[in-house]
């Protein structure tokens, strides 16, 4: 069983930045595809961004150019740098670790963008 713990969420104003972290207990972290998802009230959970074991990334169109995912295999941690935040980025952000057929989720961290 892999445990994931997100941190770094909070309340910010539009245009500001936040960096989320997801620390994992995965001893073979480098073999996991890592992703950030978000779920806004009344909406389905959606993919924000993923990073593969080789470092390839993909992003939802809504965050391209503003968000950056990165991973530190030495620290078993994945990060999400979020810049130029908008009110529509408000959601609970979840970290996911995938090593098919297994997948693990964190408990989520709230991000609120409001003036």
C-alpha positions in Angstrom: 0.0 0.0 0.0 1.3 3.4 -1.0 0.5 6.5 1.1 0.4 9.9 -0.4 0.2 13.2 1.6 -0.5 16.4 -0.2 0.3 19.8 1.3 0.6 23.4 0.2 -3.0 24.3 -0.4 -4.6 27.5 0.9 -6.4 30.7 0.1 -4.8 33.1 -2.4 -5.9 36.0 -4.5 -6.2 35.9 -8.3 -2.9 36.2 -10.0 -0.9 34.7 -7.1 1.0 31.5 -6.9 1.0 28.3 -4.8 3.2 25.2 -4.8 1.6 21.9 -3.9 3.7 18.9 -2.7 2.8 15.3 -2.6 5.1 13.1 -0.5 4.8 9.3 -1.0 5.8 6.2 0.8 6.5 4.4 -2.4 9.9 2.7 -2.1 10.0 2.4 -5.9 8.6 6.0 -6.5 10.6 6.4 -9.7 8.5 3.7 -11.4 5.2 5.5 -10.7 3.4 7.8 -13.0 2.4 10.7 -10.9 -0.6 13.0 -11.5 -2.5 15.9 -10.0 -6.2 16.0 -10.3 -8.8 18.4 -9.0 -12.4 18.4 -8.1 -14.5 21.6 -7.8 -17.8 21.6 -5.9 -20.5 20.0 -8.0 -18.1 18.8 -10.7 -16.3 15.6 -11.6 -12.7 15.1 -10.7 -10.5 16.1 -13.6 -6.9 15.6 -14.6 -4.8 18.6 -14.2 -1.4 17.2 -15.2 0.7 14.0 -15.2 4.4 13.2 -15.3 5.7 9.8 -16.4 8.6 7.9 -15.1 10.8 9.4 -17.9 9.7 12.9 -17.1 7.2 13.4 -19.9 4.4 15.7 -18.9 0.9 16.6 -20.2 -1.5 19.3 -19.0 -5.1 20.2 -19.2 -5.7 23.0 -21.6 -7.0 25.2 -18.8 -3.7 25.2 -17.0 -1.1 25.1 -19.8 1.4 27.8 -19.4 0.5 28.4 -15.8 1.0 25.2 -14.0 4.2 23.0 -13.9 4.5 19.5 -12.6 7.9 18.1 -11.4 9.2 15.2 -9.5 12.1 14.5 -7.2 12.8 10.8 -7.2 15.3 11.2 -4.4 12.6 12.6 -2.1 9.7 10.5 -3.4 7.8 13.7 -4.0 5.9 15.3 -6.8 5.2 19.0 -7.0 2.7 21.3 -8.7 3.7 24.9 -9.2 0.7 27.0 -9.9 1.1 30.5 -11.2 -1.4 33.1 -12.3 -4.1 31.5 -10.3 -7.7 32.1 -11.3 -11.0 31.8 -9.3 -11.9 28.8 -11.6 -8.8 27.0 -10.2 -10.6 26.7 -6.9 -10.9 23.0 -6.1 -9.6 20.2 -3.9 -6.4 19.0 -5.5 -5.5 15.3 -5.3 -2.3 13.5 -6.0 -2.4 10.1 -7.7 0.3 7.5 -8.1 0.0 4.9 -10.8 1.9 1.7 -11.5 -0.6 -0.4 -13.4 -2.7 -2.2 -12.4 -2.3 -0.3 -9.0 -3.3 3.3 -8.4 -3.3 5.3 -5.1 -4.8 8.6 -4.1 -4.0 11.2 -1.5 -6.5 12.8 0.7 -6.5 16.1 -1.2 -5.7 19.7 -0.4 -8.0 22.6 -0.8 -7.0 25.5 -3.1 -9.2 28.6 -3.0 -8.6 31.5 -5.3 -10.7 34.5 -4.3 -10.4 38.2 -3.9 
